[in-house]
Amino acid sequence: MKILVVNCGSSSLKYQLFDMEDESVIAKGLVERIGIEGSKISQEVEDKKLSKEAAMPTHKEALTFVFEFLTDPEKGAIKSVDEINAIGHRVLHGGEGCVDSTIIDSHVKEVIKEYIKFGPLHNPANLMGIEACEEILPGKPNVAVFDTAFHMTMPAYNYMYGIPYEYYEKYRLRKFGFHGTSHKYITRRAAELLGKDQDDINIVTLHLGNGSSLAAVKNGKCLNTTMGLTPLEGLIMGTRSGDLDPTVLNFIQNEEGLSPDEMNQFLNKKSGVYGISGLSSDFRDLEQASNEGNERATLALDMFHNRVRKFLGAYLLELGDVDALCFAGGIGENGITTRAAILKDLENFGIILDEEKNKVRKEACISTDDSKIKIFIVPTNEELMIARDTLELTK
């Protein structure tokens, strides 16, 4: 069975074609600058590469090129689009209307439209990709895999905000959480590594990248997570502020004369370690600058490590009995010094990092043999998780 996974951004489209017999990727590609001059598609099939610049005013034209490339006689992966059995779509926000991956129908599309209010950049693009696939490949099942779905098992005492209840009833203002597809994949893989059923594991998953979030997973289900109504809540990130006193917003708005939309951009695009360092949102740049004596780069890294430790400590307490910590994401998988800084002096909590084992950038157990709580690097694979969910719903 062949499944196409599609991830539509506002002006981009990433795709991978999986052969689910062995879960291998038989083609992957990227479309850039959709709706902008200089639109381009690039594809890889084994060692065969294909690229083209062409006008792509909408996602429909982009997907037309995707299917043309996939079936290219010389450098394609399949002979006909009929070989594609189903399409899995990454969708940012399903809110309370879609609490799990689901086959797309008119109701699901209405839910995606409803939650555009909380995902104004992503949900419209996700919907455009879905409708383009429905038009180009009529009759093929399309599945929506929501970034928010994994976190919908959180109890109300974790997802509610301390504001009048009427605003939850009127506007559904609550914590939703994101990176759910990644946290779900990590949880399943951690169960395999621990040799346990997923329902029997308690872990903390640490998806650390330019956008970062932690999740407390109890009995294989999300108990709590750091991101909230939007991905802005929680940790300090590459350019996102993370948690702060809401009064800070009012003060800066009044003093700088910013509109609410400008303030939102300020918190999402100009803050985080980029705002603190004044240098970069890339942790590799910050580590290099810190090693060269840049005090603000050092401060930015220290703040990030400290916030991760704060939430990690809270989740260890909330879970009680913990089997493992699992690092994923670009920083979680590759940040040797970052992992060491986060896990420093946690021996009293039964968490002991093996400094030698930690010197890797691949899946591995990096805790000492006598560490009560295991520490894993689990490279995430959101596309495979989407393909698996799509297979499960359409086979």
N, C-alpha and C positions, 0 to 999 in steps of 0.2 A: 504493500500500500504506500502510495506517495502522497505526502502532505506538504503543501506550500505554506510557509509562515511569513506573514506580512506585518511589518511595523511601519506605519505611516506617521511621519511628523508633519509639521505645518508646510515645510517646503522640501521634504526628503522622504525617501522610502527605502527601507532595508528589507531584503527578502532572503530566505533560505528554503531550498527544496530538500526534504528528507525522504529517504527510503526507510520506512519503518520496520522493514524486515530485520535490519541490523542497526537502525537509528543513525545511519550514516548521512552526512551532508553531501548531496550529489551536485549541488549548485548553490552559489550565494552571490548576491549582488547588491548594488547601491544605486539609487537614483538621487541626484542632487539638483538643487535649484529649480524645483517644480514651481511654475508660475513666475519664474525670474529668467531674465536673459542669460543664456549660457547653460541651459539644462543639459545634464549629462547622465548617461547610464553606464555602469561598469559591472562586469560579471566574471566570475571564476568558476570553471568546471575542471577539476583536477589541475593540470598545468596549462589549460587552455584559457586565455583571457580574451575578453571581447569588450569593446567600449564604443560609444557613439555620442556625439553631441547633436541634439535635435530639439525643436520647440516642444515643450510639454506644459501647456498652460494649466492643466489640471491633473489630478491623480488618475483620471481615466486614461489619458494619453500615456502617462508614465507606466501604468499597468499593461497597457497595450504593448509597449516596448518590452516590458518584463516577459510577457508570454512569447513575444517574437524572439527574444534572446534565448529563452529556455528551449525553444524548438528550432534554433538555428541548425541547419543541416551539417555544418562543419564543427561548430564550437558549442553547440547546445548540449542539454542533458537528457532530453526526451524527444521522441519523434512527433508527439501530438499532445496538445493540452488535455486530451481525453485521458491521458495517463495520470493526471492529477486527480486524486480521489476526493480531497477536501482542502479547504483553506482555513488556516487558523490566524486570527487577527489579535495583535496586542491592542488592548483598549485601556486607556488610563483609568477612567472613573466609571464604576457601575453603581456607586452609592448603595443605598439600601434596596434598590430595585433589582439588582443582579448580584447575588451574594456568592456565586460560583461561576465557573466557566459554563457556557451554555450555547446551544445551537441558535443562530441568529434568525429571528423572525421580526415581524412588525413591532411587537411589544418590546423586544430587546432594543431595537433602533430608537424607540420612543424614550426608553430609559437613558440611552446614550445622549440623546438630545436634551433630556431633562437635566443631566449633570454637566452640561456644557458650562453652567454657571460656576462650577468648581474646577473645571478643566478647560478654560476657554481656548488654549492653544492646541491641546492634544485631542480632545474629544471630537471636534469638527473634522480634523484630519483623519482620525480613525474611522469616522462614519463615511467620509468620502472614499476611503479605500475599500470599505465593505460594499458600498453601493456600486463602485466601479467593478468589483469582482462579480457581483450579482449580475451586472449588465453584460459583462464580457463573457462570463462562463455561467450562463443560466442553468439552473438545475443542480449545480454543485453545492454541497453543504458548506456553509460558512460558520465558523465557531468564534465567539468572542471570549478572550481570556483577559480578565480584568486585573489591573495592578492592585486594586483595592480588595479583591475577593478573599484572599487568604486571611486578611485581618478581620473579617466580618464575624469571627467567633469570639471577639473580645467581649467581655461582660460590660454592662452599662456603666459600672463604677469606673471603668478604665476609658471608655470612649466619650462619656459626657463631659461637657465643660461647666465650670462654675459660674454660669450665667443663668438668668431666669429661664425656667423650663419652657416657657412659651416660645422661645426662639428656636428651640429644637423642634417643637411641634410645627411651627410656621415655616421654618427654612431648612430643617434637618442640619442645623449647625452642630457638628460633633467631630470627633476624631475618626478618620477613615483609615489612614496609613497607606503607604505606597511601597514599591519594590516587592509587592506581594508574590509575584511569579518567581522572583529570585529566592525569597525566603522559603517558598514552598519547595522549590528544587533542592535547596540546601537541606531542608528538613528531611526530605526523602533520602537524599544521599547520606546524610548523617546516620539515619536508621540503618542503612546498609553497612556503613563503616563500623557501627557499634554492634552489629549483629543482632538487632532487636526489631520488633514490630514498630512501625511508626507511632502507633497509639501508646507505646510504652516508653517513649523518650521525652525527657525534659532538657531543653538546650537553649542557649542564647545564640542567635544568628547575628553576625555583624557584617552587613553589606556596606563596605566602606569604599567610596569613590569620590568623584566630584560632587555627587549627591550621596548622602550617607544615611543609613538608618539601622537601628537594632530592633530585634524582636525577641520577646520572651515567649518560648514555645513550650506549652505544658501538655503532656500526653499527645504530642504531635499536632496540636492546634494552637493558633495564636492567642496568647493571653494579653499581651500588651505590645505596643510598638511606639517608636519615637516620633514618626511623622504624624501629622494631624489632619485637619480639614483639607490642607494642601501640603505639598512637600516642604514648606518653609519651616514647619515646627520641628523641634528636636535639636539635633546636633548642629554645631557650627559646621559649615560645609565649604565647598570651593568658593562660591559667591553668595551663598545664603546665610542669613544671620543666625538661624536657629532660634531657640528660646530667648526672649528678653522681656523686660518689664514693658507692658503696653504703653506706659506713660512716655517712654522714649520716643515712640512714634509721634505722639501729639507735640512733644517739645520740638523735635526736629522739623515737623511740618510747619509749626508756628514760626520758628526762628528762621527757617530757610525759605518759607513761602511755597512749599511743595503741595501739589494736589494729592488726593488719595492714590490715584494711579501712578503718579511719580514716586510716591512713597513706597508703593508695592514694588516698582522696578528697583528702587534703591535697596530694598531688603533682599530681593531675589538675585540681583545682578551685580551689585557693587559692594556687598558686605562679605561676611565669612572671612576665611583666611586671606582672601584677596584684599578685602577692606582693611584688615588688621595689618597685613604686611606692606600694603601699597606696592606690591611687587608682582604677584602671580597667584592664580588659583591652582596651579599645578604643584603638587606636593614634592615632586622631584626638584623643581626650581627652588622651593622653600628650603629643602634639606641642604642643597648645595650652598645657598646663601647663608643659612644658619651655620654651616661648617666654616664659612669664610668670615664669620663674626657679625652677621647682620642681626641685630637684636630684635627687630620687629618680625623678621622671619622666624626666629626662635620663639618669640611670644606667640605667634600664630599657631605654630606646631604644638607648643605647650598647652594652649587653650583647647585645641582639637583633642589632644590626648586626654586631657583632664575631663572634658565633657563626655567622651566615650567611657571613661572609667566611672564617672558619676552614674550614667545610665546602666552600665554593666553591674555596678554594685546594687543599684535598685532592683534590677531584674534577678540577680542572684537571691536577694532577700524575698522577692515576690514568688519565685519558683520554689524556694526551699531546697529541694533535692535536685541537683543539676548533674546531668551526665556529661555534657560537653559544651565547649565554646567553638563556634565555627566561623572562621574568617573568610570573606568572599569580597568580590568587587575589585576594581583596579588597584586600590590601595591595600585592601585586605589580603589580596593574593600576592602582591609584589612588594609590599612595604615591610621589609625585614626589620628595619629600625622602628617603624611605627608599631608593629606588633609587640616588639620588646618593650617599648615605652608604655604601651597600654597595660601590659601584663607584669610590669615591674612590682616586686615586693608583694605578691599576692599569695605567698606560700601558706599563710595562716588561713586562707580560704580554700585550701586544697587545690590551688592552681599553680603548677610549677612548669615554667617554660624551659625546654631544653635549648640552650643557646646555639648548639651545633645543628640540631635538627631544624631549627628555625631558619637556617641559611639556605632556604629553597624558595622557589616561586612556582610550585606545582602542588597537586593534591598530596597531602602528607599529614601524619600525626606528628605534632611538634612539641608535645608535652613529654616530661620525663616518665619513666616507667612507674614511679611511685606517686605521680600526680593523681589525686582523687578525682579531679575533673579533667577529662581529656581535652586537648586543644587540637583542632583540625584546621588545615587550609582546605577549603572546598571550592574550587573554581566554579562559579555559577554558570548556568546555561539556560537562560530564559527562553531562548528559541526552542530548545529541545523540550522544555516543560510545556510550552504552548503546543508543540507537535504531539506530545503525549496526551494532553487533555483533548486535543482535537481527535486523535485516534480513538480514545476511550468513548467519546460521544458519538462518533460516526461509524465505527466499525460494525 
